[in-house]
Amino acid sequence: MKRSHSVFLILFLIVMFVFVEIFVIPFPEKLLSTSRATSIKLTDRLGELLREKPYAGEKQTDWLPLNDISVHAIHAAIATEDSRFYDHHGIDFRAIVRAALTNMRAHRVVSGGSTITQQLVRNLRPARRSILNKLVESLLALRLERRMTKEQILFHYLNRIPYGNGAYGIGAAARLYFNKRASNLTVAESAFLAGLPKSPSGYNPFRHPERARKRFLLVLKAMRDEGYIPEDVYEMARSTKLALQKTTTPFLAPHFTEYVLESAGGGSLVGAGAIRTTIDLELQSRIEGIVRRQVSELAHKELTNAAVVVIENRTGEILAMVGSADFFNLGNEGMNNGALARRQPGSAIKPFTYAISLEKGFTPATILPDLETHFSTPDGDFMPRNYDLQFHGPVRLRMALANSLNVASVNLAYRIGTDIILHYLRRLGITSLDKNASYYGLGITLGNGEISLLELTHAYSVFPNLGELLPLKSVLAFTPPGKKEIPFRSQRKKGRIFSPQTAYIIADILSDRDARSPTFGISTPLNLPFRTGVKTGTSSSFRDNWTVGFTREVTVGVWCGNFSGKPMEDISGITGAGPIFRDVMRLVMEKYSKKWLRRPPRLIAVKICPVSGLRTSPHCGGEI
C-alpha cells in the first residue's frame, strides 16, 4: 500500500512539474528578442541595398514579416520539416514514433521527429544533444506554442535558422544564393533553400553541389506529396537548372553610409533592422564616375581627390555624397571623407557676408571701395589683395560679389563686424568655426577658417529656400526587426536666417553671367543651359578649390584637393571643381524643373546712378 502511494505521489509530482513548466512558467522573453541576432542594413531611397553591417558579436540576418516571404518558401519549410505543423501543439508524437521505427530498421539515425517549434527552441537555446536537453526542449516547445501563434513561430523560425555561408534567415539566404528578395523566390528556389538548414555545412552548395541537389529533390517531392504543388509544377521545378551566385555583401556609397552610421541618425536608430536613406544610388554612381574622370584628367597637375554633395532644397535630403575619387585608394587616403573634412573655402564663403550686409540696409547698388586699404589688426597691418592683383576703385556691391573682389569684401566685413559674421555662419550650421571672432579676424570673409563641404553646401541652400534653412536629412525611414517601416522624423526644425528678399537678391547676383564676366569671362563651366546661382573659391597656394551653387530644386557643392595638404598646380575653382559642378548639376537637373526662384513681394527694381549707387537724379551722369 505504501509503495503504491509513493508511486502515485511521484507520478503526481511529475504531472505537476510538467503542468507548471507548460502552463505556469512563461517562455523566456529575452530568447525571443529580434535584436539578438540582427544586423543593420542601409538602403538607398528606393530600397536598393547599400551596405549591411552586423552589430558587434551578432549574426548577420534579415528580419522579414511573413507577407514578405514567398509562400513557396513557407510551404517548402513545412513540407520538409514538419508536415503536421498546424495540427500539433509543439510536439508531434506521431512523427516521433515514425522516426523511431525508421531508425530502428536502418540501425542508425536517419530521421528525426523534431517539429519546427522544437527546432526553433533549439535555435534559441543551443545545447548539447542529450536525453535531458531533449526533454527540456520538448517542454519549452509546448510552452512556446502557448505563447505564440503558428504564424509567429514561423516568422521566428524562417528568420533565424542558418542556411550556411553566414546567412541566417530566409531573407539573407535568398540574397546570398540567388541575389533576390525572399518574396520573389520561385518553387525551385524555395525548395533548394528549405533543404539547407538540416545540415548547412553538409549541404553547402558551393562545396557539395551533388548533396545539395539530392536534398533539393527530396524537398520538392515532399512539397508534391503534401499537396503544396501539383505534378506538372513538380516536374518543371525538378528540371530547373538553378543559377547559384555567391553574392558578396554590397559596400556602396561608402562615405555616405559611414556618415549615416556615425553621425546622422545611426546612433538613435540602433536596433533598427534596416535604414532607408535619402541617397539616390543611380545618381550617386554616376557622380562617382564624374569625379573619377575629372581627377584623372587633372592628375598631371597634382590633383588626387575631389568630393561632391547634392542636397534637394525643398526637403533637405542628401541625394548624393561622394567623399573621394576612390575609397579604396590607400595611397591617396581615399577613405577620408572630403565632404566632412575641414578645409579652407576661400571666396566660396563670401556670399554670406554680402547677405548679412543686405540685412543691415545695404543694397546691390551700394558703392564699396575696392582701393588699397590697410587694416590694423592684433597681428599687425593687414592689406587685402585681389586675385588679379589690381584695385578696381569704387564698385557696386553686385559687381563686388559677382567678381569676387577681396578688397571690397574685406571693407564690407569691416563695416559689418566679424563677430556678427561668425554669429550668422554658425546659425547657418557651419559649426566647424569653433574659435572666437578675433581668431579669424577680417579674413573670415575670405575663407581663412576651416569648414566642411557638407556644411557649406547646406548653408548655400538657404538662398534657393528664400532665407530658410531646412535641417539636413539623410534617413527617410527605419524598420525595426520584424516590424513595418517607420518614417524617420528629425528633431531639428527649420529656421529663418535671412529675409526672402535678401536671399533672392544674393541668388540673383550669383546667377548674373554678365556681372561676373569681367573676372570670369563669358564662356566658363559655370554657364549652364538653365539659370544657376554659383560661386567658386580657392584657398591659399591652391591647396583647395570649391564650386558651390544651386537651382530652385537642388544645391550642389564640389571640393577638389589633396588630403595630404599638398598644393595643386594652378588649379582654381573654375578649372578644378567647376567642370565637376557643371556635369553634376546637368545630371541632377535631368529630373527637375528648370524654373528659377519665384520673386518675393516687396522687392522692386529701380534705375540707379552708377556713380553714387542711389536712385537716378537730374544730377547723375548716367543711369543703369
MARTORGU-212900 format. One line per 2 residues: number of its first residue (from 1); for each residue x, y, z of C-alpha. Coordinates in Angstrom, 3 decimals, always signed. Layout:
BEGIN
NUM) X:Y:Z  ...
***
This chain:
BEGIN
1) +0.000:+0.000:+0.000  +2.756:+2.413:+0.971
3) +4.614:+1.580:-2.231  +1.558:+2.388:-4.388
5) +1.163:+5.687:-2.531  +4.807:+6.519:-3.278
7) +4.384:+5.719:-6.965  +1.204:+7.800:-7.068
9) +2.996:+10.695:-5.353  +5.897:+10.531:-7.806
11) +3.516:+10.476:-10.768  +1.562:+13.362:-9.259
13) +4.726:+15.392:-8.792  +5.812:+14.665:-12.360
15) +2.404:+15.738:-13.695  +2.503:+18.879:-11.581
17) +6.025:+19.648:-12.757  +5.014:+19.266:-16.379
19) +1.864:+21.348:-15.767  +3.836:+24.148:-14.144
21) +6.522:+24.005:-16.877  +3.960:+24.255:-19.635
23) +1.092:+26.304:-18.251  +2.511:+28.463:-15.443
25) +6.096:+29.473:-16.178  +6.268:+31.946:-19.093
27) +8.612:+31.394:-22.011  +11.860:+33.399:-21.513
29) +11.147:+36.640:-23.419  +14.815:+37.530:-23.814
31) +15.282:+34.481:-26.034  +12.774:+35.919:-28.499
33) +14.396:+39.330:-28.834  +14.887:+40.025:-32.528
35) +17.795:+42.341:-31.740  +19.873:+39.422:-30.514
37) +20.644:+38.203:-33.998  +20.372:+41.080:-36.400
39) +22.453:+43.395:-38.481  +21.758:+46.890:-39.654
41) +21.006:+47.196:-43.343  +21.262:+50.514:-45.194
43) +19.440:+51.010:-48.481  +19.039:+53.854:-50.917
45) +15.740:+55.761:-51.163  +14.240:+53.044:-53.414
47) +15.278:+50.142:-51.196  +18.441:+49.060:-53.040
49) +20.969:+47.638:-50.595  +23.984:+49.883:-49.998
51) +25.584:+48.091:-47.105  +24.881:+45.586:-44.354
53) +26.754:+45.831:-41.106  +26.330:+43.243:-38.328
55) +26.256:+44.554:-34.798  +29.345:+43.666:-32.814
57) +29.280:+39.988:-31.918  +25.978:+39.311:-33.665
59) +24.909:+37.236:-36.630  +24.039:+38.681:-39.983
61) +20.418:+38.181:-40.980  +17.323:+39.772:-42.429
63) +14.070:+40.153:-40.488  +11.120:+39.786:-42.809
65) +7.407:+39.606:-41.986  +5.711:+36.514:-43.437
67) +3.987:+38.534:-46.148  +7.457:+39.483:-47.454
69) +8.414:+35.806:-47.819  +7.373:+33.738:-50.815
71) +4.522:+31.372:-49.953  +6.530:+28.646:-51.721
73) +9.352:+29.092:-49.189  +6.885:+28.740:-46.312
75) +5.307:+25.630:-47.862  +8.712:+24.097:-48.568
77) +9.803:+24.510:-44.940  +6.601:+22.976:-43.580
79) +6.538:+20.098:-46.078  +10.088:+19.021:-45.399
81) +10.485:+19.805:-41.697  +7.060:+19.479:-40.091
83) +4.145:+18.392:-42.313  +1.714:+18.353:-39.362
85) +2.822:+21.785:-38.151  -0.725:+23.150:-37.902
87) -2.056:+20.004:-36.153  +0.221:+19.627:-33.107
89) +0.903:+21.749:-30.022  +4.693:+21.752:-30.175
91) +5.442:+18.020:-30.140  +4.337:+15.615:-32.887
93) +4.130:+12.214:-31.192  +3.149:+10.528:-34.468
95) +6.330:+11.859:-36.113  +8.405:+10.720:-33.134
97) +7.077:+7.154:-33.388  +7.557:+7.109:-37.153
99) +11.141:+8.364:-36.818  +11.918:+5.791:-34.109
101) +10.687:+2.896:-36.296  +12.628:+4.208:-39.306
103) +15.822:+4.499:-37.277  +15.374:+1.007:-35.803
105) +15.008:-0.532:-39.250  +18.075:+1.346:-40.530
107) +20.098:+0.598:-37.361  +21.165:+4.269:-37.337
109) +19.659:+7.727:-37.012  +18.287:+8.626:-40.449
111) +15.201:+10.582:-39.421  +14.210:+12.935:-36.637
113) +10.865:+13.770:-35.178  +11.546:+17.345:-34.132
115) +8.859:+19.833:-35.048  +9.507:+23.324:-36.384
117) +8.709:+24.600:-32.887  +11.304:+22.298:-31.334
119) +13.876:+23.337:-33.922  +13.168:+26.971:-33.128
121) +13.679:+26.283:-29.413  +16.972:+24.570:-30.245
123) +17.998:+27.650:-32.217  +17.025:+29.973:-29.363
125) +18.661:+27.761:-26.723  +21.617:+25.877:-28.214
127) +22.576:+22.906:-26.036  +24.459:+19.614:-26.254
129) +22.370:+16.717:-27.522  +21.219:+14.585:-24.578
131) +18.034:+12.976:-23.285  +17.709:+15.658:-20.579
133) +18.138:+18.525:-23.041  +15.679:+16.841:-25.405
135) +13.141:+16.764:-22.578  +13.750:+20.440:-21.759
137) +13.471:+21.290:-25.465  +10.122:+19.493:-25.677
139) +8.742:+21.287:-22.600  +9.879:+24.653:-23.955
141) +8.277:+23.847:-27.299  +4.949:+23.181:-25.589
143) +5.337:+26.394:-23.618  +6.241:+28.355:-26.759
145) +3.119:+27.105:-28.540  +1.044:+28.593:-25.731
147) +2.956:+31.869:-26.000  +2.819:+32.285:-29.800
149) +0.573:+31.725:-32.759  +1.666:+29.397:-35.538
151) +2.381:+32.407:-37.750  +4.621:+33.960:-35.097
153) +6.525:+30.698:-34.728  +7.025:+30.519:-38.492
155) +8.204:+34.133:-38.519  +10.921:+33.438:-35.928
157) +11.860:+30.099:-37.473  +12.290:+31.373:-41.030
159) +14.178:+34.471:-39.853  +16.576:+32.665:-37.504
161) +17.617:+29.316:-38.947  +21.058:+29.037:-40.579
163) +21.312:+28.419:-44.308  +25.093:+28.194:-44.406
165) +27.856:+30.520:-45.576  +26.992:+33.092:-42.906
167) +23.337:+33.525:-43.936  +20.801:+33.408:-41.119
169) +17.183:+33.637:-42.155  +15.416:+33.172:-45.490
171) +15.953:+36.823:-46.491  +19.734:+36.650:-46.182
173) +19.770:+33.224:-47.883  +17.714:+34.443:-50.856
175) +20.102:+37.339:-51.331  +23.238:+35.247:-50.863
177) +22.404:+32.348:-53.180  +20.084:+33.988:-55.728
179) +20.642:+37.751:-55.288  +16.921:+38.396:-54.954
181) +14.323:+39.168:-52.330  +12.671:+36.350:-50.402
183) +9.277:+37.486:-51.677  +10.349:+36.653:-55.253
185) +11.596:+33.090:-54.688  +10.283:+30.510:-57.130
187) +9.135:+26.988:-56.232  +12.509:+25.535:-57.199
189) +14.498:+28.175:-55.333  +12.304:+27.795:-52.256
191) +12.781:+24.019:-52.245  +16.514:+24.402:-52.641
193) +16.801:+26.777:-49.674  +14.472:+24.696:-47.486
195) +16.857:+21.764:-47.815  +19.903:+23.569:-46.444
197) +19.100:+24.088:-42.720  +19.113:+20.333:-41.992
199) +22.897:+20.441:-42.425  +24.204:+23.836:-43.605
201) +27.776:+22.572:-43.927  +26.895:+19.124:-45.251
203) +24.634:+20.541:-47.949  +26.775:+23.590:-48.718
205) +26.116:+24.018:-52.453  +29.487:+25.648:-53.067
207) +31.364:+22.659:-51.612  +28.918:+19.791:-52.053
209) +26.695:+20.631:-55.021  +25.581:+16.999:-55.596
211) +24.436:+16.591:-51.985  +22.570:+19.890:-52.175
213) +20.905:+18.741:-55.408  +19.712:+15.442:-53.893
215) +18.345:+17.276:-50.870  +16.595:+19.740:-53.189
217) +14.824:+16.866:-54.989  +13.680:+15.362:-51.666
219) +12.147:+18.689:-50.619  +10.367:+19.035:-53.957
221) +8.935:+15.536:-53.593  +7.704:+16.381:-50.090
223) +6.020:+19.522:-51.410  +4.238:+17.465:-54.050
225) +3.281:+14.687:-51.641  +1.864:+17.175:-49.153
227) -0.231:+18.819:-51.854  +1.583:+22.155:-51.988
229) +2.411:+21.828:-55.686  +0.752:+19.821:-58.486
231) +2.559:+17.204:-60.550  +3.281:+19.463:-63.518
233) +4.854:+22.143:-61.300  +6.884:+19.443:-59.574
235) +8.220:+18.135:-62.885  +9.043:+21.614:-64.117
237) +10.809:+22.568:-60.865  +12.915:+19.392:-60.676
239) +14.199:+20.004:-64.210  +15.083:+23.628:-63.434
241) +18.778:+24.493:-63.515  +19.318:+26.828:-60.606
243) +21.816:+29.610:-61.233  +23.539:+29.991:-57.899
245) +25.715:+33.001:-57.264  +27.651:+33.640:-54.122
247) +26.768:+37.295:-53.733  +29.176:+39.439:-51.799
249) +27.590:+41.977:-49.495  +27.457:+45.359:-51.278
251) +29.505:+48.263:-49.989  +28.122:+51.173:-51.997
253) +28.241:+54.912:-51.246  +30.814:+54.063:-48.545
255) +31.457:+57.583:-47.247  +27.740:+58.294:-47.009
257) +26.865:+55.058:-45.182  +29.660:+55.725:-42.704
259) +28.244:+59.215:-42.194  +24.755:+57.820:-41.509
261) +26.003:+55.183:-39.078  +28.266:+57.523:-37.172
263) +26.590:+60.897:-37.056  +23.349:+61.356:-38.944
265) +20.750:+59.312:-37.120  +22.540:+55.996:-36.898
267) +23.102:+56.412:-33.166  +19.415:+56.965:-32.496
269) +18.484:+54.039:-34.735  +20.499:+51.307:-33.034
271) +18.359:+48.186:-33.116  +16.812:+49.021:-36.470
273) +16.901:+46.101:-38.861  +17.013:+48.418:-41.868
275) +17.539:+52.103:-42.567  +16.213:+53.572:-45.807
277) +18.407:+56.543:-46.584  +17.893:+59.596:-48.786
279) +20.610:+58.675:-51.251  +19.759:+58.122:-54.916
281) +22.012:+55.183:-55.829  +21.842:+55.687:-59.589
283) +22.701:+59.365:-59.210  +25.424:+58.557:-56.687
285) +27.073:+56.033:-59.017  +27.077:+58.415:-61.988
287) +28.539:+61.250:-59.900  +31.291:+58.917:-58.681
289) +32.176:+58.390:-62.339  +32.275:+62.147:-62.971
291) +34.630:+62.658:-60.020  +36.961:+59.855:-61.109
293) +37.147:+61.222:-64.641  +37.956:+64.822:-63.631
295) +40.560:+63.768:-61.055  +42.197:+61.517:-63.621
297) +42.304:+64.335:-66.204  +43.988:+66.714:-63.732
299) +46.344:+64.181:-62.146  +49.253:+65.796:-64.007
301) +48.535:+68.966:-62.013  +48.869:+67.154:-58.695
303) +45.139:+66.649:-58.074  +44.330:+63.359:-56.335
305) +40.863:+63.800:-54.859  +37.509:+65.520:-55.046
307) +34.217:+65.390:-53.169  +30.600:+66.185:-54.071
309) +27.425:+66.809:-52.070  +23.935:+67.132:-53.595
311) +21.002:+68.375:-51.487  +17.364:+68.609:-52.525
313) +16.242:+72.085:-51.466  +12.577:+71.543:-50.582
315) +13.315:+68.572:-48.299  +16.920:+68.995:-47.122
317) +17.584:+65.429:-48.252  +21.112:+64.412:-49.230
319) +20.751:+62.856:-52.684  +24.450:+62.110:-53.183
321) +27.664:+62.241:-51.181  +30.965:+61.338:-52.813
323) +33.809:+61.613:-50.332  +36.806:+60.885:-52.570
325) +37.797:+59.731:-56.039  +38.414:+56.165:-54.826
327) +37.504:+54.961:-51.328  +39.948:+52.040:-51.543
329) +42.962:+54.040:-52.750  +45.133:+53.984:-49.637
331) +47.955:+55.888:-51.325  +45.726:+58.930:-51.821
333) +43.947:+58.453:-48.475  +40.690:+57.703:-50.271
335) +38.934:+56.537:-47.111  +38.941:+60.123:-45.862
337) +35.596:+61.774:-46.468  +36.166:+65.016:-48.356
339) +32.545:+66.001:-47.718  +33.272:+66.133:-43.986
341) +36.946:+67.146:-43.946  +37.646:+70.678:-42.690
343) +39.324:+72.800:-45.344  +39.585:+76.497:-46.177
345) +36.720:+77.524:-48.516  +38.349:+80.696:-49.830
347) +35.955:+83.032:-51.641  +33.144:+80.445:-51.619
349) +32.115:+81.776:-48.211  +31.789:+85.414:-49.332
351) +28.061:+85.392:-50.257  +27.104:+85.171:-46.591
353) +28.925:+88.407:-45.750  +27.022:+90.098:-48.577
355) +23.717:+88.593:-47.425  +24.315:+89.962:-43.911
357) +25.039:+93.395:-45.366  +21.686:+93.392:-47.191
359) +20.012:+92.548:-43.894  +21.768:+95.590:-42.433
361) +20.389:+98.005:-45.056  +22.863:+97.758:-47.904
363) +21.569:+97.237:-51.467  +23.035:+95.660:-54.624
365) +23.788:+99.221:-55.769  +25.708:+100.253:-52.636
367) +29.157:+101.548:-53.612  +32.066:+99.714:-51.964
369) +35.711:+100.870:-52.102  +37.985:+98.435:-53.888
371) +41.048:+100.526:-53.111  +44.339:+99.941:-51.372
373) +43.407:+99.824:-47.692  +45.402:+98.988:-44.577
375) +43.539:+97.481:-41.640  +45.028:+97.467:-38.180
377) +44.662:+94.047:-36.517  +46.064:+92.464:-33.315
379) +48.521:+90.600:-35.575  +49.667:+93.732:-37.361
381) +48.843:+95.566:-40.590  +46.504:+93.717:-42.976
383) +46.232:+94.815:-46.606  +43.980:+92.513:-48.676
385) +44.723:+91.940:-52.348  +42.517:+90.824:-55.208
387) +43.089:+87.639:-57.169  +44.234:+89.681:-60.201
389) +46.497:+91.862:-58.011  +44.663:+95.018:-59.134
391) +42.332:+97.540:-57.494  +39.046:+98.359:-59.211
393) +38.081:+101.606:-57.493  +34.538:+102.245:-56.283
395) +32.343:+99.284:-57.300  +28.723:+98.385:-56.755
397) +28.013:+95.610:-54.258  +26.571:+93.441:-57.058
399) +29.802:+93.665:-59.048  +31.992:+93.126:-55.979
401) +30.287:+89.820:-55.141  +29.854:+88.628:-58.736
403) +33.560:+89.203:-59.441  +34.719:+88.004:-56.018
405) +36.733:+91.119:-55.188  +38.695:+90.523:-51.984
407) +39.372:+94.156:-51.082  +35.741:+95.241:-51.356
409) +34.666:+92.144:-49.385  +37.048:+92.896:-46.531
411) +35.859:+96.513:-46.460  +32.314:+95.212:-46.162
413) +33.262:+92.777:-43.391  +34.976:+95.614:-41.527
415) +31.779:+97.672:-41.616  +29.581:+94.761:-40.510
417) +31.838:+93.316:-37.808  +33.451:+89.877:-37.748
419) +31.550:+88.834:-34.610  +28.246:+89.324:-36.453
421) +29.518:+87.396:-39.482  +30.622:+84.497:-37.282
423) +27.255:+84.514:-35.496  +25.392:+84.181:-38.804
425) +27.708:+81.455:-40.105  +27.067:+79.360:-37.019
427) +23.311:+79.855:-37.404  +23.758:+78.534:-40.928
429) +25.110:+75.292:-39.465  +28.823:+75.962:-40.021
431) +29.816:+74.800:-36.552  +33.367:+73.922:-37.619
433) +34.211:+77.582:-37.000  +34.629:+76.937:-33.283
435) +37.104:+79.696:-32.414  +36.165:+83.259:-31.450
437) +35.810:+86.085:-33.969  +39.185:+87.636:-33.136
439) +40.900:+84.370:-34.077  +39.652:+84.632:-37.677
441) +39.662:+88.421:-37.958  +38.675:+90.076:-41.216
443) +39.984:+87.043:-43.082  +36.789:+85.219:-42.110
445) +35.097:+86.697:-45.175  +37.940:+85.400:-47.389
447) +37.529:+81.853:-46.056  +40.521:+81.568:-43.732
449) +38.564:+79.343:-41.325  +38.317:+75.593:-41.974
451) +34.861:+74.182:-42.689  +33.404:+71.110:-44.394
453) +31.884:+70.817:-47.851  +28.686:+69.420:-46.342
455) +28.342:+72.450:-44.056  +28.966:+74.914:-46.883
457) +26.597:+73.193:-49.331  +23.878:+73.044:-46.694
459) +24.391:+76.733:-45.895  +24.057:+77.658:-49.592
461) +20.625:+76.000:-49.700  +19.356:+78.961:-47.659
463) +19.337:+81.041:-50.860  +17.057:+78.901:-53.062
465) +14.895:+78.330:-49.989  +14.474:+82.117:-49.778
467) +16.127:+82.594:-46.411  +15.032:+79.451:-44.610
469) +17.498:+76.764:-43.556  +15.989:+73.286:-43.547
471) +17.617:+70.580:-41.419  +19.775:+68.151:-43.335
473) +18.142:+64.774:-43.843  +19.978:+61.536:-44.555
475) +17.406:+58.964:-43.347  +13.891:+58.555:-44.734
477) +12.674:+55.635:-42.628  +13.786:+52.725:-40.475
479) +12.412:+49.240:-39.933  +12.644:+47.582:-36.501
481) +13.325:+43.837:-36.835  +10.167:+42.025:-37.853
483) +8.036:+45.163:-37.956  +6.757:+47.642:-40.505
485) +8.752:+50.603:-41.772  +8.520:+53.755:-39.676
487) +9.180:+57.226:-41.144  +12.167:+58.917:-39.516
489) +11.438:+62.366:-38.145  +14.311:+64.666:-37.273
491) +14.074:+66.614:-34.041  +15.626:+69.649:-35.720
493) +13.368:+72.396:-37.050  +13.850:+74.703:-39.994
495) +14.798:+78.280:-39.198  +14.711:+81.602:-40.970
497) +18.176:+83.110:-41.357  +17.613:+85.801:-43.995
499) +14.563:+87.571:-45.365  +13.156:+86.223:-48.659
501) +14.220:+89.473:-50.335  +17.822:+89.148:-49.184
503) +18.048:+85.519:-50.256  +16.574:+86.283:-53.659
505) +18.964:+89.190:-54.298  +22.021:+87.052:-53.479
507) +20.681:+84.307:-55.746  +20.127:+86.879:-58.464
509) +23.689:+88.186:-58.188  +25.227:+84.691:-58.166
511) +23.269:+83.792:-61.305  +24.168:+87.011:-63.166
513) +26.505:+85.953:-66.004  +27.038:+89.490:-67.239
515) +28.010:+90.756:-63.798  +30.736:+88.151:-63.325
517) +32.088:+88.236:-66.870  +34.804:+90.922:-66.205
519) +36.651:+88.442:-63.964  +35.500:+85.027:-65.124
521) +34.797:+85.625:-68.805  +31.794:+84.769:-70.942
523) +32.425:+81.071:-71.622  +33.086:+79.139:-68.388
525) +31.977:+75.873:-66.795  +29.700:+77.995:-64.603
527) +27.419:+78.808:-67.551  +24.705:+76.161:-67.780
529) +21.704:+75.891:-70.115  +19.423:+76.833:-67.208
531) +19.710:+79.565:-64.618  +22.100:+78.666:-61.805
533) +23.465:+80.594:-58.848  +27.106:+79.665:-58.370
535) +30.280:+80.744:-56.557  +33.844:+79.464:-56.627
537) +36.614:+79.563:-54.057  +40.341:+78.834:-53.964
539) +42.404:+78.672:-50.792  +45.958:+79.969:-50.484
541) +48.656:+78.191:-52.515  +45.974:+76.231:-54.463
543) +45.512:+73.706:-51.674  +41.727:+73.616:-52.045
545) +39.256:+74.773:-54.624  +35.496:+74.810:-54.453
547) +32.422:+75.414:-56.553  +29.040:+75.633:-54.850
549) +25.773:+76.561:-56.497  +22.059:+75.977:-56.785
551) +18.926:+75.993:-58.842  +15.440:+76.270:-57.410
553) +15.460:+72.496:-56.899  +18.921:+71.424:-55.730
555) +22.162:+72.674:-54.221  +25.473:+71.151:-55.334
557) +28.852:+71.538:-53.648  +32.222:+70.398:-55.024
559) +35.670:+70.351:-53.414  +38.959:+69.474:-55.138
561) +42.304:+68.988:-53.441  +44.661:+66.573:-51.721
563) +44.063:+65.114:-48.271  +47.798:+65.403:-47.644
565) +47.517:+69.194:-47.994  +49.874:+69.204:-50.973
567) +49.154:+72.176:-53.280  +47.779:+71.633:-56.772
569) +49.442:+73.247:-59.754  +47.492:+76.355:-60.727
571) +44.045:+74.770:-60.386  +41.291:+77.193:-59.368
573) +37.638:+76.713:-58.578  +36.861:+77.385:-62.246
575) +39.255:+74.787:-63.668  +39.164:+72.144:-60.937
577) +35.810:+71.975:-59.153  +33.965:+73.930:-61.875
579) +33.779:+71.172:-64.527  +32.623:+68.650:-61.895
581) +29.960:+71.096:-60.733  +28.782:+71.644:-64.309
583) +28.494:+67.930:-65.087  +26.851:+67.066:-61.773
585) +24.339:+69.903:-61.972  +23.354:+68.990:-65.533
587) +22.944:+65.363:-64.475  +20.866:+66.124:-61.397
589) +18.624:+68.600:-63.175  +17.535:+65.978:-65.724
591) +14.803:+65.051:-63.243  +13.753:+68.538:-62.162
593) +12.017:+71.647:-63.455  +14.332:+74.326:-64.826
595) +12.240:+77.209:-63.443  +14.066:+79.880:-61.423
597) +13.146:+81.166:-57.967  +9.866:+82.976:-57.506
599) +10.465:+86.640:-56.859  +9.264:+87.558:-53.332
601) +6.909:+90.511:-52.715  +8.144:+93.998:-51.718
603) +11.172:+93.636:-53.962  +11.348:+96.251:-56.720
605) +13.781:+97.182:-59.477  +14.760:+100.822:-59.845
607) +17.150:+102.796:-62.046  +20.257:+103.941:-60.212
609) +23.096:+106.362:-60.659  +26.299:+104.386:-61.468
611) +28.371:+106.967:-59.606  +26.550:+107.140:-56.300
613) +24.610:+103.884:-56.321  +21.499:+105.860:-55.386
615) +18.305:+106.293:-57.342  +18.842:+108.247:-60.523
617) +18.506:+112.042:-60.391  +18.959:+115.002:-62.790
619) +22.466:+115.490:-61.396  +23.610:+111.932:-62.161
621) +25.980:+111.450:-65.073  +24.007:+108.461:-66.370
623) +21.764:+105.715:-65.201  +21.646:+101.918:-65.201
***
